[in-house]
Amino acid sequence: MRYMLLIYMDEQALDQAEREACYVESTRLTQELDRTGKYVAAAPLNSVSTATSVRVREGRRVVTDGPFAETREQLGGYFMIDAQDLDEAIGIAGRIPGARQGTIEIRPVVELTGLPDGPASTRVAAAEK
């Protein structure tokens, strides 16, 4: 089963050196997860100051700068994993460096039929071979 591990923390909690160390540690974790067949995707997100929110109300699109809601912790990145069950997902979430400063929210992914398999660029490259 796939799980989305959402990393929430105060953007100001880490200085640049700590952030770089977190990225290195996270990259090592993704390499280990990949070797064991658990890795699907992972990435840090840019600051909430770069966010844009889109809502459609009464048929009209409303675009605003910033995140959807003001909170003490912001969504800073994610891991998408393939785990046997919630217990295994919890174990992996506890190894994400952001768990030491913030919160990791674990959400099972709803598997929908009919979705494309991976990015279009990957599918096009494979078809061209």
N, CA, C and O atoms as a printed pandas DataFrame, in Angstrom:
     atom_number atom_name residue_name chain_id  residue_number  x_coord  y_coord  z_coord
0              1         N          MET        A               1    0.851   -1.174    0.000
1              2        CA          MET        A               1    0.000    0.000    0.000
2              3         C          MET        A               1    0.895    1.236    0.000
3              4         O          MET        A               1    1.934    1.267    0.659
4              5         N          ARG        A               2    0.482    2.234   -0.737
5              6        CA          ARG        A               2    1.235    3.486   -0.763
6              7         C          ARG        A               2    0.762    4.426    0.326
7              8         O          ARG        A               2   -0.428    4.529    0.626
8              9         N          TYR        A               3    1.740    5.111    0.908
9             10        CA          TYR        A               3    1.465    6.108    1.943
10            11         C          TYR        A               3    2.179    7.404    1.575
11            12         O          TYR        A               3    3.317    7.384    1.107
12            13         N          MET        A               4    1.504    8.521    1.788
13            14        CA          MET        A               4    2.113    9.836    1.648
14            15         C          MET        A               4    2.515   10.283    3.042
15            16         O          MET        A               4    1.684   10.335    3.949
16            17         N          LEU        A               5    3.784   10.604    3.213
17            18        CA          LEU        A               5    4.289   11.097    4.485
18            19         C          LEU        A               5    4.546   12.586    4.301
19            20         O          LEU        A               5    5.495   12.979    3.623
20            21         N          LEU        A               6    3.702   13.407    4.901
21            22        CA          LEU        A               6    3.774   14.861    4.756
22            23         C          LEU        A               6    4.567   15.444    5.913
23            24         O          LEU        A               6    4.271   15.170    7.076
24            25         N          ILE        A               7    5.561   16.239    5.600
25            26        CA          ILE        A               7    6.481   16.777    6.599
26            27         C          ILE        A               7    6.070   18.210    6.931
27            28         O          ILE        A               7    6.147   19.101    6.085
28            29         N          TYR        A               8    5.636   18.421    8.168
29            30        CA          TYR        A               8    5.233   19.746    8.637
30            31         C          TYR        A               8    6.218   20.233    9.687
31            32         O          TYR        A               8    6.545   19.508   10.626
32            33         N          MET        A               9    6.685   21.453    9.527
33            34        CA          MET        A               9    7.527   22.061   10.553
34            35         C          MET        A               9    7.598   23.570   10.328
35            36         O          MET        A               9    7.268   24.065    9.250
36            37         N          ASP        A              10    8.023   24.278   11.338
37            38        CA          ASP        A              10    8.223   25.711   11.229
38            39         C          ASP        A              10    9.382   25.954   10.271
39            40         O          ASP        A              10   10.481   25.441   10.484
40            41         N          GLU        A              11    9.147   26.727    9.223
41            42        CA          GLU        A              11   10.195   26.986    8.231
42            43         C          GLU        A              11   11.440   27.638    8.829
43            44         O          GLU        A              11   12.537   27.510    8.285
44            45         N          GLN        A              12   11.267   28.328    9.935
45            46        CA          GLN        A              12   12.390   29.024   10.555
46            47         C          GLN        A              12   13.134   28.149   11.572
47            48         O          GLN        A              12   14.086   28.616   12.199
48            49         N          ALA        A              13   12.718   26.897   11.743
49            50        CA          ALA        A              13   13.305   26.028   12.770
50            51         C          ALA        A              13   14.752   25.637   12.461
51            52         O          ALA        A              13   15.521   25.350   13.379
52            53         N          LEU        A              14   15.128   25.622   11.190
53            54        CA          LEU        A              14   16.469   25.202   10.808
54            55         C          LEU        A              14   17.214   26.355   10.150
55            56         O          LEU        A              14   16.639   27.103    9.360
56            57         N          ASP        A              15   18.506   26.498   10.480
57            58        CA          ASP        A              15   19.315   27.463    9.736
58            59         C          ASP        A              15   19.785   26.762    8.457
59            60         O          ASP        A              15   19.502   25.579    8.265
60            61         N          GLN        A              16   20.495   27.474    7.587
61            62        CA          GLN        A              16   20.870   26.918    6.288
62            63         C          GLN        A              16   21.728   25.657    6.422
63            64         O          GLN        A              16   21.523   24.690    5.689
64            65         N          ALA        A              17   22.678   25.663    7.347
65            66        CA          ALA        A              17   23.542   24.480    7.533
66            67         C          ALA        A              17   22.719   23.285    8.008
67            68         O          ALA        A              17   22.925   22.168    7.533
68            69         N          GLU        A              18   21.792   23.505    8.936
69            70        CA          GLU        A              18   20.930   22.419    9.424
70            71         C          GLU        A              18   20.020   21.910    8.308
71            72         O          GLU        A              18   19.773   20.709    8.200
72            73         N          ARG        A              19   19.524   22.832    7.477
73            74        CA          ARG        A              19   18.661   22.443    6.352
74            75         C          ARG        A              19   19.439   21.567    5.369
75            76         O          ARG        A              19   18.927   20.547    4.909
76            77         N          GLU        A              20   20.669   21.960    5.047
77            78        CA          GLU        A              20   21.497   21.164    4.133
78            79         C          GLU        A              20   21.781   19.781    4.718
79            80         O          GLU        A              20   21.748   18.786    3.994
80            81         N          ALA        A              21   22.058   19.709    6.017
81            82        CA          ALA        A              21   22.293   18.418    6.673
82            83         C          ALA        A              21   21.031   17.553    6.617
83            84         O          ALA        A              21   21.110   16.340    6.423
84            85         N          CYS        A              22   19.887   18.178    6.785
85            86        CA          CYS        A              22   18.603   17.464    6.697
86            87         C          CYS        A              22   18.414   16.883    5.291
87            88         O          CYS        A              22   17.967   15.746    5.140
88            89         N          TYR        A              23   18.757   17.669    4.267
89            90        CA          TYR        A              23   18.636   17.190    2.891
90            91         C          TYR        A              23   19.554   15.991    2.648
91            92         O          TYR        A              23   19.155   15.025    1.996
92            93         N          VAL        A              24   20.774   16.051    3.167
93            94        CA          VAL        A              24   21.720   14.937    3.004
94            95         C          VAL        A              24   21.180   13.690    3.687
95            96         O          VAL        A              24   21.195   12.606    3.104
96            97         N          GLU        A              25   20.700   13.837    4.926
97            98        CA          GLU        A              25   20.157   12.697    5.658
98            99         C          GLU        A              25   18.912   12.136    4.973
99           100         O          GLU        A              25   18.737   10.920    4.899
100          101         N          SER        A              26   18.057   13.013    4.478
101          102        CA          SER        A              26   16.848   12.578    3.776
102          103         C          SER        A              26   17.197   11.832    2.497
103          104         O          SER        A              26   16.563   10.830    2.166
104          105         N          THR        A              27   18.202   12.319    1.779
105          106        CA          THR        A              27   18.635   11.652    0.551
106          107         C          THR        A              27   19.153   10.254    0.857
107          108         O          THR        A              27   18.861    9.309    0.124
108          109         N          ARG        A              28   19.920   10.116    1.936
109          110        CA          ARG        A              28   20.397    8.780    2.340
110          111         C          ARG        A              28   19.219    7.859    2.640
111          112         O          ARG        A              28   19.231    6.689    2.255
112          113         N          LEU        A              29   18.201    8.382    3.329
113          114        CA          LEU        A              29   17.024    7.568    3.641
114          115         C          LEU        A              29   16.321    7.137    2.354
115          116         O          LEU        A              29   15.901    5.985    2.240
116          117         N          THR        A              30   16.187    8.044    1.383
117          118        CA          THR        A              30   15.527    7.667    0.123
118          119         C          THR        A              30   16.320    6.582   -0.601
119          120         O          THR        A              30   15.733    5.685   -1.205
120          121         N          GLN        A              31   17.655    6.658   -0.545
121          122        CA          GLN        A              31   18.479    5.621   -1.190
122          123         C          GLN        A              31   18.249    4.258   -0.524
123          124         O          GLN        A              31   18.143    3.235   -1.200
124          125         N          GLU        A              32   18.175    4.263    0.801
125          126        CA          GLU        A              32   17.911    3.007    1.521
126          127         C          GLU        A              32   16.515    2.475    1.198
127          128         O          GLU        A              32   16.344    1.280    0.958
128          129         N          LEU        A              33   15.526    3.358    1.192
129          130        CA          LEU        A              33   14.164    2.933    0.858
130          131         C          LEU        A              33   14.096    2.390   -0.563
131          132         O          LEU        A              33   13.370    1.432   -0.827
132          133         N          ASP        A              34   14.844    2.995   -1.474
133          134        CA          ASP        A              34   14.863    2.533   -2.858
134          135         C          ASP        A              34   15.452    1.124   -2.946
135          136         O          ASP        A              34   14.920    0.273   -3.659
136          137         N          ARG        A              35   16.543    0.877   -2.225
137          138        CA          ARG        A              35   17.167   -0.455   -2.245
138          139         C          ARG        A              35   16.221   -1.535   -1.726
139          140         O          ARG        A              35   16.321   -2.690   -2.138
140          141         N          THR        A              36   15.304   -1.172   -0.826
141          142        CA          THR        A              36   14.382   -2.158   -0.246
142          143         C          THR        A              36   13.014   -2.161   -0.928
143          144         O          THR        A              36   12.098   -2.851   -0.481
144          145         N          GLY        A              37   12.875   -1.384   -2.020
145          146        CA          GLY        A              37   11.625   -1.374   -2.767
146          147         C          GLY        A              37   10.514   -0.553   -2.131
147          148         O          GLY        A              37    9.353   -0.692   -2.515
148          149         N          LYS        A              38   10.846    0.296   -1.171
149          150        CA          LYS        A              38    9.833    1.090   -0.468
150          151         C          LYS        A              38    9.686    2.502   -1.027
151          152         O          LYS        A              38    8.680    3.163   -0.766
152          153         N          TYR        A              39   10.673    2.978   -1.794
153          154        CA          TYR        A              39   10.690    4.364   -2.270
154          155         C          TYR        A              39    9.794    4.539   -3.488
155          156         O          TYR        A              39    9.846    3.738   -4.422
156          157         N          VAL        A              40    8.974    5.582   -3.480
157          158        CA          VAL        A              40    8.194    5.966   -4.650
158          159         C          VAL        A              40    8.634    7.361   -5.102
159          160         O          VAL        A              40    8.942    7.557   -6.278
160          161         N          ALA        A              41    8.668    8.335   -4.178
161          162        CA          ALA        A              41    9.083    9.705   -4.506
162          163         C          ALA        A              41    9.324   10.459   -3.210
163          164         O          ALA        A              41    8.835   10.069   -2.150
164          165         N          ALA        A              42   10.084   11.546   -3.305
165          166        CA          ALA        A              42   10.309   12.429   -2.159
166          167         C          ALA        A              42   10.842   13.754   -2.675
167          168         O          ALA        A              42   11.535   13.796   -3.692
168          169         N          ALA        A              43   10.521   14.832   -1.978
169          170        CA          ALA        A              43   11.062   16.143   -2.347
170          171         C          ALA        A              43   10.755   17.154   -1.256
171          172         O          ALA        A              43    9.688   17.119   -0.643
172          173         N          PRO        A              44   11.713   18.067   -1.017
173          174        CA          PRO        A              44   11.393   19.211   -0.164
174          175         C          PRO        A              44   10.617   20.233   -0.998
175          176         O          PRO        A              44   10.688   20.225   -2.227
176          177         N          LEU        A              45    9.895   21.091   -0.333
177          178        CA          LEU        A              45    9.159   22.153   -1.013
178          179         C          LEU        A              45    9.813   23.500   -0.734
179          180         O          LEU        A              45   10.438   23.694    0.308
180          181         N          ASN        A              46    9.665   24.425   -1.672
181          182        CA          ASN        A              46   10.136   25.783   -1.433
182          183         C          ASN        A              46    9.297   26.425   -0.339
183          184         O          ASN        A              46    8.256   25.895    0.050
184          185         N          SER        A              47    9.751   27.555    0.149
185          186        CA          SER        A              47    9.085   28.289    1.223
186          187         C          SER        A              47    7.624   28.600    0.896
187          188         O          SER        A              47    7.246   28.725   -0.269
188          189         N          VAL        A              48    6.815   28.720    1.945
189          190        CA          VAL        A              48    5.409   29.093    1.735
190          191         C          VAL        A              48    5.299   30.466    1.087
191          192         O          VAL        A              48    4.253   30.793    0.526
192          193         N          SER        A              49    6.346   31.274    1.151
193          194        CA          SER        A              49    6.295   32.587    0.497
194          195         C          SER        A              49    6.223   32.442   -1.020
195          196         O          SER        A              49    5.879   33.402   -1.710
196          197         N          THR        A              50    6.541   31.260   -1.553
197          198        CA          THR        A              50    6.450   31.024   -3.000
198          199         C          THR        A              50    5.135   30.349   -3.385
199          200         O          THR        A              50    4.891   30.104   -4.567
200          201         N          ALA        A              51    4.293   30.049   -2.412
201          202        CA          ALA        A              51    3.057   29.297   -2.663
202          203         C          ALA        A              51    1.986   30.165   -3.320
203          204         O          ALA        A              51    1.926   31.378   -3.120
204          205         N          THR        A              52    1.157   29.509   -4.100
205          206        CA          THR        A              52   -0.024   30.117   -4.697
206          207         C          THR        A              52   -1.183   29.173   -4.427
207          208         O          THR        A              52   -1.052   27.964   -4.621
208          209         N          SER        A              53   -2.299   29.697   -3.989
209          210        CA          SER        A              53   -3.480   28.878   -3.720
210          211         C          SER        A              53   -4.564   29.202   -4.744
211          212         O          SER        A              53   -4.763   30.363   -5.104
212          213         N          VAL        A              54   -5.259   28.171   -5.208
213          214        CA          VAL        A              54   -6.336   28.315   -6.186
214          215         C          VAL        A              54   -7.601   27.726   -5.590
215          216         O          VAL        A              54   -7.602   26.607   -5.076
216          217         N          ARG        A              55   -8.672   28.494   -5.665
217          218        CA          ARG        A              55   -9.990   28.027   -5.238
218          219         C          ARG        A              55  -10.990   28.379   -6.336
219          220         O          ARG        A              55  -10.824   29.381   -7.031
220          221         N          VAL        A              56  -12.004   27.575   -6.489
221          222        CA          VAL        A              56  -13.090   27.917   -7.402
222          223         C          VAL        A              56  -14.340   28.053   -6.562
223          224         O          VAL        A              56  -14.767   27.109   -5.897
224          225         N          ARG        A              57  -14.922   29.239   -6.599
225          226        CA          ARG        A              57  -16.131   29.542   -5.837
226          227         C          ARG        A              57  -17.163   30.136   -6.785
227          228         O          ARG        A              57  -16.904   31.110   -7.492
228          229         N          GLU        A              58  -18.340   29.520   -6.776
229          230        CA          GLU        A              58  -19.436   29.958   -7.637
230          231         C          GLU        A              58  -18.990   30.080   -9.088
231          232         O          GLU        A              58  -19.359   31.021   -9.791
232          233         N          GLY        A              59  -18.177   29.094   -9.527
233          234        CA          GLY        A              59  -17.727   29.049  -10.906
234          235         C          GLY        A              59  -16.589   29.995  -11.246
235          236         O          GLY        A              59  -16.170   30.061  -12.401
236          237         N          ARG        A              60  -16.081   30.727  -10.265
237          238        CA          ARG        A              60  -15.000   31.679  -10.517
238          239         C          ARG        A              60  -13.731   31.220   -9.818
239          240         O          ARG        A              60  -13.747   30.808   -8.658
240          241         N          ARG        A              61  -12.646   31.301  -10.547
241          242        CA          ARG        A              61  -11.350   30.931   -9.990
242          243         C          ARG        A              61  -10.782   32.108   -9.194
243          244         O          ARG        A              61  -10.744   33.242   -9.671
244          245         N          VAL        A              62  -10.345   31.810   -7.978
245          246        CA          VAL        A              62   -9.729   32.816   -7.112
246          247         C          VAL        A              62   -8.302   32.356   -6.832
247          248         O          VAL        A              62   -8.090   31.265   -6.303
248          249         N          VAL        A              63   -7.329   33.187   -7.187
249          250        CA          VAL        A              63   -5.917   32.867   -7.000
250          251         C          VAL        A              63   -5.345   33.830   -5.964
251          252         O          VAL        A              63   -5.478   35.047   -6.091
252          253         N          THR        A              64   -4.700   33.264   -4.930
253          254        CA          THR        A              64   -4.089   34.098   -3.894
254          255         C          THR        A              64   -2.665   33.636   -3.641
255          256         O          THR        A              64   -2.327   32.472   -3.854
256          257         N          ASP        A              65   -1.844   34.558   -3.187
257          258        CA          ASP        A              65   -0.484   34.210   -2.793
258          259         C          ASP        A              65   -0.524   33.523   -1.448
259          260         O          ASP        A              65   -1.381   33.810   -0.612
260          261         N          GLY        A              66    0.409   32.613   -1.248
261          262        CA          GLY        A              66    0.550   31.985    0.055
262          263         C          GLY        A              66   -0.184   30.676    0.179
263          264         O          GLY        A              66   -0.895   30.253   -0.733
264          265         N          PRO        A              67   -0.002   30.033    1.329
265          266        CA          PRO        A              67   -0.626   28.729    1.569
266          267         C          PRO        A              67   -2.114   28.878    1.855
267          268         O          PRO        A              67   -2.634   29.982    2.020
268          269         N          PHE        A              68   -2.772   27.739    1.909
269          270        CA          PHE        A              68   -4.213   27.712    2.135
270          271         C          PHE        A              68   -4.598   28.284    3.493
271          272         O          PHE        A              68   -5.592   29.002    3.606
272          273         N          ALA        A              69   -3.825   27.975    4.512
273          274        CA          ALA        A              69   -4.186   28.405    5.871
274          275         C          ALA        A              69   -2.940   28.867    6.620
275          276         O          ALA        A              69   -1.830   28.409    6.346
276          277         N          GLU        A              70   -3.138   29.762    7.550
277          278        CA          GLU        A              70   -2.051   30.194    8.429
278          279         C          GLU        A              70   -1.919   29.179    9.554
279          280         O          GLU        A              70   -2.882   28.908   10.272
280          281         N          THR        A              71   -0.730   28.622    9.702
281          282        CA          THR        A              71   -0.483   27.650   10.760
282          283         C          THR        A              71    0.906   27.874   11.331
283          284         O          THR        A              71    1.728   28.571   10.737
284          285         N          ARG        A              72    1.157   27.286   12.469
285          286        CA          ARG        A              72    2.472   27.385   13.098
286          287         C          ARG        A              72    3.494   26.543   12.342
287          288         O          ARG        A              72    4.662   26.919   12.241
288          289         N          GLU        A              73    3.056   25.410   11.814
289          290        CA          GLU        A              73    3.930   24.550   11.025
290          291         C          GLU        A              73    3.458   24.572    9.571
291          292         O          GLU        A              73    2.259   24.604    9.295
292          293         N          GLN        A              74    4.410   24.555    8.658
293          294        CA          GLN        A              74    4.088   24.576    7.243
294          295         C          GLN        A              74    4.481   23.250    6.591
295          296         O          GLN        A              74    5.373   22.547    7.067
296          297         N          LEU        A              75    3.800   22.925    5.503
297          298        CA          LEU        A              75    4.151   21.741    4.732
298          299         C          LEU        A              75    5.487   22.002    4.069
299          300         O          LEU        A              75    5.612   22.915    3.252
300          301         N          GLY        A              76    6.489   21.202    4.416
301          302        CA          GLY        A              76    7.835   21.450    3.928
302          303         C          GLY        A              76    8.338   20.439    2.923
303          304         O          GLY        A              76    9.349   20.678    2.262
304          305         N          GLY        A              77    7.660   19.323    2.794
305          306        CA          GLY        A              77    8.092   18.305    1.850
306          307         C          GLY        A              77    7.302   17.033    2.040
307          308         O          GLY        A              77    6.366   16.974    2.838
308          309         N          TYR        A              78    7.690   16.020    1.299
309          310        CA          TYR        A              78    6.945   14.764    1.367
310          311         C          TYR        A              78    7.822   13.586    1.007
311          312         O          TYR        A              78    8.843   13.733    0.335
312          313         N          PHE        A              79    7.419   12.439    1.454
313          314        CA          PHE        A              79    7.926   11.148    1.006
314          315         C          PHE        A              79    6.701   10.366    0.560
315          316         O          PHE        A              79    5.688   10.360    1.260
316          317         N          MET        A              80    6.773    9.718   -0.572
317          318        CA          MET        A              80    5.750    8.765   -0.990
318          319         C          MET        A              80    6.424    7.405   -0.898
319          320         O          MET        A              80    7.459    7.168   -1.519
320          321         N          ILE        A              81    5.828    6.516   -0.118
321          322        CA          ILE        A              81    6.441    5.205    0.100
322          323         C          ILE        A              81    5.461    4.088   -0.225
323          324         O          ILE        A              81    4.253    4.303   -0.315
324          325         N          ASP        A              82    5.995    2.922   -0.393
325          326        CA          ASP        A              82    5.197    1.712   -0.567
326          327         C          ASP        A              82    5.513    0.837    0.638
327          328         O          ASP        A              82    6.593    0.252    0.714
328          329         N          ALA        A              83    4.584    0.742    1.573
329          330        CA          ALA        A              83    4.800   -0.006    2.815
330          331         C          ALA        A              83    3.772   -1.124    2.927
331          332         O          ALA        A              83    2.692   -1.056    2.340
332          333         N          GLN        A              84    4.126   -2.151    3.688
333          334        CA          GLN        A              84    3.210   -3.278    3.875
334          335         C          GLN        A              84    1.955   -2.868    4.633
335          336         O          GLN        A              84    0.856   -3.336    4.337
336          337         N          ASP        A              85    2.137   -1.976    5.631
337          338        CA          ASP        A              85    1.012   -1.577    6.455
338          339         C          ASP        A              85    1.350   -0.285    7.192
339          340         O          ASP        A              85    2.445    0.257    7.041
340          341         N          LEU        A              86    0.405    0.203    7.987
341          342        CA          LEU        A              86    0.593    1.452    8.715
342          343         C          LEU        A              86    1.762    1.371    9.684
343          344         O          LEU        A              86    2.493    2.347    9.850
344          345         N          ASP        A              87    1.950    0.231   10.320
345          346        CA          ASP        A              87    3.063    0.084   11.260
346          347         C          ASP        A              87    4.407    0.317   10.572
347          348         O          ASP        A              87    5.280    0.996   11.113
348          349         N          GLU        A              88    4.565   -0.245    9.384
349          350        CA          GLU        A              88    5.813   -0.035    8.648
350          351         C          GLU        A              88    5.945    1.436    8.234
351          352         O          GLU        A              88    7.038    1.998    8.302
352          353         N          ALA        A              89    4.847    2.059    7.807
353          354        CA          ALA        A              89    4.869    3.479    7.433
354          355         C          ALA        A              89    5.256    4.348    8.632
355          356         O          ALA        A              89    6.001    5.317    8.480
356          357         N          ILE        A              90    4.758    4.010    9.808
357          358        CA          ILE        A              90    5.105    4.751   11.029
358          359         C          ILE        A              90    6.595    4.620   11.313
359          360         O          ILE        A              90    7.247    5.596   11.684
360          361         N          GLY        A              91    7.134    3.418   11.140
361          362        CA          GLY        A              91    8.557    3.210   11.356
362          363         C          GLY        A              91    9.407    4.053   10.427
363          364         O          GLY        A              91   10.411    4.629   10.847
364          365         N          ILE        A              92    9.010    4.129    9.167
365          366        CA          ILE        A              92    9.751    4.949    8.197
366          367         C          ILE        A              92    9.590    6.423    8.530
367          368         O          ILE        A              92   10.562    7.176    8.481
368          369         N          ALA        A              93    8.382    6.845    8.867
369          370        CA          ALA        A              93    8.138    8.260    9.203
370          371         C          ALA        A              93    9.017    8.708   10.363
371          372         O          ALA        A              93    9.487    9.846   10.381
372          373         N          GLY        A              94    9.243    7.831   11.325
373          374        CA          GLY        A              94   10.077    8.172   12.465
374          375         C          GLY        A              94   11.537    8.362   12.116
375          376         O          GLY        A              94   12.300    8.908   12.912
376          377         N          ARG        A              95   11.932    7.919   10.942
377          378        CA          ARG        A              95   13.323    8.062   10.497
378          379         C          ARG        A              95   13.535    9.316    9.651
379          380         O          ARG        A              95   14.676    9.658    9.342
380          381         N          ILE        A              96   12.468   10.002    9.273
381          382        CA          ILE        A              96   12.593   11.232    8.490
382          383         C          ILE        A              96   13.132   12.328    9.403
383          384         O          ILE        A              96   12.584   12.546   10.483
384          385         N          PRO        A              97   14.193   13.023    8.995
385          386        CA          PRO        A              97   14.797   14.040    9.862
386          387         C          PRO        A              97   13.799   15.091   10.370
387          388         O          PRO        A              97   13.924   15.552   11.505
388          389         N          GLY        A              98   12.824   15.473    9.561
389          390        CA          GLY        A              98   11.840   16.472    9.967
390          391         C          GLY        A              98   11.007   16.065   11.163
391          392         O          GLY        A              98   10.407   16.920   11.814
392          393         N          ALA        A              99   10.957   14.773   11.467
393          394        CA          ALA        A              99   10.182   14.308   12.622
394          395         C          ALA        A              99   10.780   14.804   13.932
395          396         O          ALA        A              99   10.076   14.894   14.937
396          397         N          ARG        A             100   12.079   15.129   13.931
397          398        CA          ARG        A             100   12.733   15.598   15.150
398          399         C          ARG        A             100   12.365   17.042   15.485
399          400         O          ARG        A             100   12.423   17.436   16.650
400          401         N          GLN        A             101   11.989   17.836   14.481
401          402        CA          GLN        A             101   11.645   19.247   14.694
402          403         C          GLN        A             101   10.154   19.517   14.493
403          404         O          GLN        A             101    9.608   20.465   15.059
404          405         N          GLY        A             102    9.506   18.688   13.693
405          406        CA          GLY        A             102    8.114   18.950   13.330
406          407         C          GLY        A             102    7.253   17.712   13.458
407          408         O          GLY        A             102    7.412   16.916   14.384
408          409         N          THR        A             103    6.342   17.563   12.518
409          410        CA          THR        A             103    5.361   16.475   12.536
410          411         C          THR        A             103    5.324   15.813   11.171
411          412         O          THR        A             103    5.380   16.493   10.146
412          413         N          ILE        A             104    5.231   14.494   11.150
413          414        CA          ILE        A             104    5.045   13.753    9.906
414          415         C          ILE        A             104    3.617   13.216    9.903
415          416         O          ILE        A             104    3.251   12.399   10.748
416          417         N          GLU        A             105    2.828   13.673    8.964
417          418        CA          GLU        A             105    1.453   13.176    8.813
418          419         C          GLU        A             105    1.476   12.031    7.813
419          420         O          GLU        A             105    2.017   12.165    6.716
420          421         N          ILE        A             106    0.888   10.907    8.197
421          422        CA          ILE        A             106    0.858    9.719    7.351
422          423         C          ILE        A             106   -0.553    9.566    6.794
423          424         O          ILE        A             106   -1.524    9.504    7.547
424          425         N          ARG        A             107   -0.655    9.504    5.458
425          426        CA          ARG        A             107   -1.961    9.336    4.833
426          427         C          ARG        A             107   -1.896    8.227    3.795
427          428         O          ARG        A             107   -1.064    8.286    2.889
428          429         N          PRO        A             108   -2.758    7.211    3.904
429          430        CA          PRO        A             108   -2.821    6.200    2.853
430          431         C          PRO        A             108   -3.274    6.852    1.545
431          432         O          PRO        A             108   -4.106    7.759    1.543
432          433         N          VAL        A             109   -2.718    6.378    0.449
433          434        CA          VAL        A             109   -3.055    6.904   -0.867
434          435         C          VAL        A             109   -4.178    6.065   -1.462
435          436         O          VAL        A             109   -4.116    4.835   -1.440
436          437         N          VAL        A             110   -5.188    6.714   -1.984
437          438        CA          VAL        A             110   -6.280    6.019   -2.672
438          439         C          VAL        A             110   -5.768    5.654   -4.063
439          440         O          VAL        A             110   -5.366    6.531   -4.828
440          441         N          GLU        A             111   -5.782    4.389   -4.385
441          442        CA          GLU        A             111   -5.336    3.925   -5.692
442          443         C          GLU        A             111   -6.511    4.005   -6.667
443          444         O          GLU        A             111   -7.490    3.272   -6.528
444          445         N          LEU        A             112   -6.409    4.890   -7.645
445          446        CA          LEU        A             112   -7.451    5.049   -8.654
446          447         C          LEU        A             112   -7.029    4.371   -9.948
447          448         O          LEU        A             112   -5.879    4.492  -10.370
448          449         N          THR        A             113   -7.944    3.666  -10.570
449          450        CA          THR        A             113   -7.640    3.079  -11.880
450          451         C          THR        A             113   -7.737    4.173  -12.930
451          452         O          THR        A             113   -8.483    5.140  -12.774
452          453         N          GLY        A             114   -6.982    4.009  -13.987
453          454        CA          GLY        A             114   -7.037    4.957  -15.090
454          455         C          GLY        A             114   -6.025    6.088  -15.001
455          456         O          GLY        A             114   -5.925    6.893  -15.927
456          457         N          LEU        A             115   -5.266    6.169  -13.900
457          458        CA          LEU        A             115   -4.246    7.212  -13.801
458          459         C          LEU        A             115   -3.026    6.800  -14.617
459          460         O          LEU        A             115   -2.727    5.610  -14.713
460          461         N          PRO        A             116   -2.311    7.767  -15.212
461          462        CA          PRO        A             116   -1.094    7.424  -15.957
462          463         C          PRO        A             116   -0.032    6.831  -15.036
463          464         O          PRO        A             116    0.006    7.132  -13.843
464          465         N          ASP        A             117    0.817    5.998  -15.594
465          466        CA          ASP        A             117    1.937    5.421  -14.845
466          467         C          ASP        A             117    3.148    6.333  -14.985
467          468         O          ASP        A             117    3.862    6.260  -15.985
468          469         N          GLY        A             118    3.384    7.174  -14.015
469          470        CA          GLY        A             118    4.561    8.038  -14.014
470          471         C          GLY        A             118    4.419    9.236  -14.928
471          472         O          GLY        A             118    3.390    9.416  -15.580
472          473         N          PRO        A             119    5.476   10.067  -14.974
473          474        CA          PRO        A             119    5.444   11.282  -15.779
474          475         C          PRO        A             119    5.348   10.986  -17.266
475          476         O          PRO        A             119    5.849    9.965  -17.736
476          477         N          ALA        A             120    4.710   11.874  -18.000
477          478        CA          ALA        A             120    4.567   11.707  -19.446
478          479         C          ALA        A             120    5.917   11.593  -20.125
479          480         O          ALA        A             120    6.066   10.813  -21.066
480          481         N          SER        A             121    6.908   12.354  -19.670
481          482        CA          SER        A             121    8.232   12.316  -20.292
482          483         C          SER        A             121    8.841   10.923  -20.202
483          484         O          SER        A             121    9.524   10.487  -21.129
484          485         N          THR        A             122    8.603   10.225  -19.105
485          486        CA          THR        A             122    9.121    8.864  -18.937
486          487         C          THR        A             122    8.407    7.912  -19.895
487          488         O          THR        A             122    9.042    7.048  -20.499
488          489         N          ARG        A             123    7.104    8.065  -20.036
489          490        CA          ARG        A             123    6.338    7.199  -20.930
490          491         C          ARG        A             123    6.723    7.444  -22.377
491          492         O          ARG        A             123    6.838    6.492  -23.148
492          493         N          VAL        A             124    6.928    8.708  -22.769
493          494        CA          VAL        A             124    7.315    9.038  -24.134
494          495         C          VAL        A             124    8.691    8.463  -24.454
495          496         O          VAL        A             124    8.892    7.881  -25.520
496          497         N          ALA        A             125    9.636    8.627  -23.532
497          498        CA          ALA        A             125   10.994    8.102  -23.730
498          499         C          ALA        A             125   10.971    6.580  -23.884
499          500         O          ALA        A             125   11.688    6.032  -24.720
500          501         N          ALA        A             126   10.163    5.907  -23.092
501          502        CA          ALA        A             126   10.067    4.451  -23.180
502          503         C          ALA        A             126    9.445    4.023  -24.514
503          504         O          ALA        A             126    9.861    3.025  -25.103
504          505         N          ALA        A             127    8.459    4.772  -24.983
505          506        CA          ALA        A             127    7.789    4.430  -26.249
506          507         C          ALA        A             127    8.708    4.661  -27.442
507          508         O          ALA        A             127    8.573    3.990  -28.465
508          509         N          GLU        A             128    9.643    5.607  -27.322
509          510        CA          GLU        A             128   10.551    5.915  -28.425
510          511         C          GLU        A             128   11.654    4.890  -28.589
511          512         O          GLU        A             128   12.318    4.866  -29.626
512          513         N          LYS        A             129   11.868    4.042  -27.594
513          514        CA          LYS        A             129   12.961    3.037  -27.668
514          515         C          LYS        A             129   12.635    1.912  -28.599
515          516         O          LYS        A             129   13.442    0.998  -28.769
